[in-house]
Structures are given as C-alpha cells and as structure tokens.
Amino acid sequence: MTSIKLSFSLFFICTVLNAQTKLTLEYCLVLLRSQNEDIRQANINILLAEEDVKDAKNAYIPTLSFGVGHSYNLGLAFDQVAGQLITGNKWSNNANANISTRATLFQGFALRNKLKQSLIGLESKEVQMNRLEQSLKLELLARYFEAVANKSLHQTSQRQLQFAQEQLNQEQIKFQLETNTLVDVAQAESQVASSELTGIINLTSYTNSLIALKQLLGIPLTDSISIENPILKLATGVLLSGGKTSGADDPTIQLAALSLRQSELNLKYAKGSNYPTVSFSGGYGTNYSSERKDYLTGAYCLYCVSVLGRSVRSQYTIKCSAERKYQPGCCGCLSGSKTGLCSDPYQ
C-alpha cells in the first residue's frame, strides 16, 4: 500500500512539473502577438478594413441579375403574356425569365473617393496596430521585470526565513544550556515572525505579477508558469526595435495626418451629390403562356416561345440634382428690417 501511494505521489509531481510553462522574454513576445485580446481585435479590424477596400473596388463592377418565374392559374384570370382574359374552369400556366445589368459610368467621383476612404481606413487600422504593439511590448517588459524582481525578493525572503529559524534553534539550545536569557529567545522568535510576514508579502506581490502577466499574454489563470531571468540584450533589442525614428514616424502623428486626409475625402464625397450621375442599364426577357395562340394558324403555341414574347431593353440615364435650401427671414428685406441690405434667401 505504501509503494502504491509513493508511486501515485511521484506521478502527480511529474505531471505538475510537466504542466508548468516556462516563460522567457522571447516566448512572451510570441504569446503577446498570438494570444493578446487587444491585438486579436486589432487584427480583426484590419481584416474588416480590407473587406471594405474589396467592397469599394467591387463597386466599379456592373451588377448582373437574373430572374425566373412560373405560375399556375385556375379559373378566371387575365394572361398578360397572351393579352387576353381567360374564362372557364380550366388550368392555365405561364413562365418568364429575364436578365438585366446596370453600370454606373459617372457619379461625381463618389466611387473613387469611396475607394480612397477605404484605403485610408485600412492604413489607419495598420498604424493603430503598430502603436498598440509598441505600447503592449513596453507593458510586457514592465510586467516581466516586475515579476522577476518579485520572484527574487520572494526567494531572498525564504532564505532569510530559513536563517532566522536556524538562529532561533541556536538561541533555544543556548537557553537550555543556560548561556542566554529568555529575552534572546524572544528576539529570535520576533525575527522569525518578521521574516515570515516579509515572505508572505513578497509571495503575494509575485503572485499578483504572474496574474497580470497571464492576463496580458492571454494565458489561462489556472495554468502554472515559471519566470526565467531575462536576457538584457533581448530586452534592449525590444526597446530599440523601431530604430531611430523621426517625429513624422510617430504613430500618433500618423493617425492625425490620416484623420485629416479622411476629413478632406469626406468633404469631397459630400460634394459629389452636386455632380450629375450617368448610368447605363440593359436587360433581356422572354416569357411563355399556355394560352398564347399563333396569329397565323390560330392554334395554341404549347411548345414554343414566339418572338413576340421576348423583350430587349437598354437605357442611358443622366440624373442631375441641385438643391438649394430656402431660409425665410434670412435678410433684412424679408424679415421686415429697414437696413436696405438684402442677400440671396436660397443658400
């Protein structure tokens, strides 16, 4: 029975050790890029911006639609295909099919401005992603070094507690040999209690640092991790990964410049409604009716579609809208003022 318990204990210890994740600074950077929730959301925003760019490019492609229909009628009905009223208690059916297309040739540069807006939006999301990565890397370094420092403090407090306990044992032995007093033993016990309190505080700080690091890296809180001492060269490389950058390369300045360009495009897009819209549309359709008759023979045309049942349509559309808002009482002559100044009320 004892051997079984010993084997189970060894198996449990080996399982815990194997489940523990060792975190190095380099591995933390990999986890940060792949598991951080903020970076994941930023990647999703970039994908959505790319889809907006695709939609803006697809707006240049003409639309194509196709439709078919079929119906059965019993009794009184008007057959639009045959152009006659159907009477009597009998079944009639008709079918139709059509295909149409529409293309916008000019719409006040709206399509081009929409594409530029989507491209600027994509660039803005990428800049936000870079700024987020930089800030999270700095936060990772702060969290990691804080955890390493708290780990070292905890280990030091454990050694201090062990030393205080050994000193207490020596004072108790001296007290039994009557070479010291009870005051010396009490001072040693006080030192042990102080070391235990310091160890608990350092352990709490170390645990809180690990929890913060897990949340930053997207590691489940139930997983066991251990921190290894960082390589200073790697930490310096993370800090200097951007190299020497000028003020124009700062993400905040880049976002401000993109926001300005976006506002200019919004203004152009709003002015696009003042331009005429030129579009082209066309279509082809055909239909069939069981009540259609051949005009030459007078017989029902059951298995054929006559030329008269077909239609071809093409259309060019030029739409121009100019709206001016009327503001009553905007000038002196309309509001009853005698200043003699008058402006255009249609502004």
C-alpha positions in Angstrom: 0.0 0.0 0.0 2.8 2.4 0.8 4.5 1.7 -2.5 1.3 2.5 -4.3 0.9 5.8 -2.5 4.6 6.7 -3.3 4.1 5.9 -7.0 1.0 8.0 -7.2 2.7 10.9 -5.5 5.6 10.7 -7.9 3.2 10.6 -10.8 1.4 13.6 -9.6 4.6 15.6 -9.0 5.9 14.7 -12.5 2.5 15.7 -14.0 2.6 19.1 -12.3 6.2 19.7 -13.4 5.4 18.8 -17.0 2.3 21.1 -17.0 4.2 24.1 -15.8 5.1 26.5 -18.5 8.4 28.2 -18.5 8.3 31.8 -19.7 11.2 33.5 -21.3 11.1 37.1 -22.6 11.3 35.8 -26.2 8.5 33.3 -25.7 6.4 36.1 -24.0 6.7 38.2 -27.2 5.5 35.3 -29.3 2.5 34.8 -27.0 1.8 38.5 -27.0 1.4 38.6 -30.8 -0.7 35.5 -30.9 -2.9 35.5 -27.8 -3.4 39.0 -26.6 -7.0 40.1 -26.9 -6.3 43.6 -27.9 -4.0 42.5 -30.7 -6.6 40.0 -31.9 -9.2 42.7 -32.0 -6.8 44.9 -33.9 -6.2 42.1 -36.5 -10.0 41.7 -36.9 -10.3 45.4 -37.5 -7.6 45.2 -40.2 -9.5 42.3 -41.9 -12.7 44.3 -41.8 -10.9 47.3 -43.4 -9.6 45.0 -46.1 -13.1 43.8 -46.8 -14.2 47.5 -47.1 -11.4 48.0 -49.7 -12.7 45.0 -51.6 -16.3 46.3 -51.5 -15.1 49.7 -52.8 -13.3 48.1 -55.7 -16.3 45.8 -56.5 -18.5 48.9 -56.8 -16.8 49.5 -60.2 -18.1 46.2 -61.4 -21.5 46.3 -63.1 -24.4 44.5 -61.4 -25.9 41.5 -63.1 -29.3 40.0 -62.1 -31.3 37.0 -63.3 -34.8 36.0 -62.5 -37.3 33.3 -63.5 -40.9 32.7 -62.6 -43.7 30.3 -63.2 -47.4 30.3 -62.2 -50.5 28.1 -62.4 -53.9 29.6 -62.5 -57.4 28.0 -62.2 -60.5 29.7 -63.5 -60.9 33.4 -64.3 -57.6 35.2 -64.8 -56.0 37.8 -67.2 -53.0 36.5 -69.0 -50.6 39.4 -69.5 -48.4 37.4 -71.9 -51.2 36.3 -74.2 -53.0 39.6 -73.7 -56.5 38.1 -73.2 -59.0 37.2 -70.4 -59.1 33.5 -69.6 -62.6 32.2 -68.6 -63.9 28.8 -67.8 -62.9 26.2 -65.3 -59.6 25.3 -66.6 -55.9 25.5 -65.8 -53.5 27.9 -67.4 -49.8 28.5 -66.8 -47.2 31.0 -67.8 -43.5 31.3 -67.2 -40.9 34.1 -67.7 -37.2 34.7 -67.5 -35.1 37.8 -67.6 -31.6 39.0 -67.2 -30.5 42.6 -66.6 -27.4 44.6 -65.9 -26.7 48.0 -64.5 -23.5 50.0 -64.5 -22.7 53.5 -63.1 -20.5 55.4 -65.5 -20.1 58.6 -63.5 -21.3 59.5 -60.1 -19.5 62.6 -59.1 -16.2 60.8 -58.3 -18.1 59.1 -55.5 -16.7 55.6 -56.3 -13.1 56.9 -56.4 -13.5 58.9 -53.2 -15.1 55.8 -51.5 -12.1 53.7 -52.5 -9.7 56.3 -51.2 -11.6 56.4 -47.9 -11.4 52.7 -47.5 -7.7 52.7 -48.3 -7.1 55.4 -45.7 -9.2 53.5 -43.2 -7.0 50.4 -43.8 -3.8 52.4 -43.3 -5.2 53.9 -40.2 -6.0 50.4 -38.7 -2.5 49.3 -39.5 -1.0 52.3 -37.8 -3.2 51.7 -34.8 -2.0 48.1 -34.8 1.7 49.3 -34.7 1.0 51.7 -31.9 -0.8 49.0 -29.9 2.1 46.6 -30.4 4.6 49.2 -29.2 2.6 50.0 -26.1 2.0 46.4 -25.2 5.6 45.5 -25.7 6.6 48.2 -23.2 3.9 46.9 -20.8 5.2 43.4 -21.2 8.7 44.5 -20.3 7.4 46.3 -17.2 5.3 43.3 -16.1 8.0 40.8 -16.8 10.8 42.6 -14.9 8.4 43.3 -12.1 7.6 39.6 -11.9 11.4 38.7 -12.0 12.1 41.3 -9.2 9.2 39.9 -7.0 10.5 36.4 -7.6 14.0 37.4 -6.4 12.5 39.1 -3.4 10.5 36.1 -2.5 13.5 33.8 -2.8 15.5 36.1 -0.7 12.8 36.3 2.0 12.7 32.5 2.0 16.4 32.3 2.7 16.1 35.0 5.3 13.3 33.0 7.0 15.5 29.8 6.9 18.4 31.7 8.5 16.1 33.2 11.2 14.7 29.7 12.0 18.3 28.4 12.4 19.2 31.3 14.6 16.1 30.6 16.8 17.1 27.0 17.2 20.5 28.1 18.3 19.0 30.5 20.8 16.7 27.8 22.2 19.7 25.4 22.6 21.7 28.2 24.4 18.7 28.8 26.7 18.5 25.2 27.6 22.2 25.3 28.4 21.6 28.4 30.4 24.0 30.5 28.4 21.5 33.2 27.4 18.2 34.6 28.6 14.6 34.3 27.6 14.8 37.7 26.0 17.3 36.4 23.4 14.9 33.7 22.5 12.0 36.2 22.2 14.1 38.4 19.9 14.9 35.4 17.7 11.1 34.4 17.6 10.3 38.0 16.6 12.8 37.9 13.8 11.3 34.6 12.5 7.8 36.2 12.6 9.0 39.3 10.8 10.7 37.1 8.1 7.5 35.1 7.7 5.5 38.3 7.2 8.0 39.6 4.6 7.9 36.3 2.8 4.0 36.4 2.6 4.1 40.0 1.3 6.7 39.1 -1.3 4.8 36.0 -2.3 1.6 38.0 -2.7 3.4 40.5 -4.9 4.9 37.8 -7.0 1.5 36.1 -7.4 -0.1 39.3 -8.5 2.7 39.9 -11.0 2.1 36.5 -12.5 -1.6 37.1 -12.7 -1.1 40.4 -14.5 1.4 38.7 -16.9 -1.1 35.9 -17.6 -3.9 38.4 -18.4 -1.6 40.3 -20.7 -0.4 37.2 -22.6 -3.8 35.5 -22.7 -2.7 32.6 -20.6 -5.5 30.8 -18.5 -5.3 31.7 -14.9 -5.3 28.1 -13.9 -2.1 27.3 -15.8 1.1 27.1 -13.8 4.0 29.3 -15.1 7.6 30.0 -14.1 9.6 33.1 -14.9 13.2 32.8 -16.1 15.7 35.6 -15.8 15.6 37.8 -18.9 18.4 38.4 -21.4 19.3 42.1 -21.2 20.4 42.2 -24.9 17.0 40.9 -25.9 15.2 43.4 -23.8 17.3 46.2 -25.2 16.5 44.9 -28.7 12.8 45.1 -27.9 13.1 48.7 -26.8 15.1 49.7 -29.8 13.2 47.6 -32.4 11.8 50.7 -34.0 15.3 52.1 -34.6 15.8 55.9 -34.9 12.5 57.4 -35.9 11.6 61.0 -36.7 8.6 62.8 -35.5 6.7 62.1 -38.7 7.0 58.3 -38.0 5.3 58.6 -34.6 2.0 56.6 -34.8 0.0 59.4 -33.1 1.2 62.0 -35.7 0.5 59.5 -38.5 -3.1 58.9 -37.2 -3.6 62.7 -37.0 -2.5 63.1 -40.6 -4.7 60.2 -41.7 -7.7 61.7 -39.9 -7.1 65.0 -41.7 -7.0 63.2 -45.1 -10.1 61.3 -44.2 -11.9 64.6 -43.4 -10.9 66.1 -46.7 -12.2 63.0 -48.5 -15.5 63.2 -46.6 -15.9 66.7 -47.8 -15.3 65.7 -51.4 -17.7 62.8 -51.0 -20.4 65.1 -49.7 -19.9 67.5 -52.7 -20.2 64.6 -55.1 -24.0 64.9 -55.0 -23.8 68.2 -56.8 -22.5 66.4 -59.9 -24.8 64.6 -62.4 -25.0 60.8 -62.4 -24.6 58.9 -65.6 -25.6 55.2 -65.6 -26.4 52.5 -68.1 -28.9 49.7 -67.7 -30.0 47.0 -70.1 -31.9 43.7 -70.0 -33.3 40.9 -71.9 -36.5 38.9 -71.1 -38.7 36.2 -72.5 -42.0 34.6 -71.4 -44.3 31.7 -72.2 -48.1 31.2 -71.8 -50.2 28.2 -72.4 -53.0 30.4 -73.8 -50.9 32.1 -76.4 -52.0 31.5 -80.0 -50.2 31.5 -83.3 -51.6 34.5 -85.1 -51.2 32.8 -88.5 -52.9 29.4 -87.7 -54.9 30.3 -84.6 -53.6 27.2 -82.8 -52.2 27.2 -79.3 -48.4 27.5 -79.2 -47.7 24.9 -76.5 -44.0 24.0 -77.0 -42.5 27.2 -78.4 -41.7 30.7 -77.4 -42.6 33.2 -80.0 -40.7 36.2 -80.9 -43.5 38.4 -79.6 -42.8 37.1 -76.1 -39.3 38.5 -76.0 -38.1 42.0 -74.9 -34.8 43.7 -75.1 -34.2 46.8 -73.1 -31.3 49.3 -72.9 -31.3 52.7 -71.2 -28.9 55.5 -70.5 -29.7 57.7 -67.5 -28.4 61.1 -66.7 -29.5 62.4 -63.3 -28.7 65.8 -62.1 -30.0 67.2 -58.8 -29.2 70.6 -57.4 -30.9 71.5 -54.1 -30.8 75.0 -52.6 -32.3 75.5 -49.2 -34.6 78.4 -48.7 -34.2 80.2 -45.4 -37.1 82.6 -44.7 -36.3 85.8 -42.9 -32.5 85.4 -43.5 -32.1 89.0 -44.8 -33.4 92.4 -43.9 -36.0 92.8 -46.7 -37.7 89.5 -45.8 -37.7 89.9 -42.1 -39.0 93.5 -42.2 -35.8 95.2 -41.4 -35.1 98.7 -42.9 -31.4 98.4 -43.2 -31.5 98.1 -47.0 -29.3 95.0 -47.1 -30.6 92.0 -48.9 -28.9 88.6 -49.6 -30.0 85.6 -51.6 -32.5 83.6 -49.5 -31.7 80.4 -51.4 -28.4 79.5 -49.7 
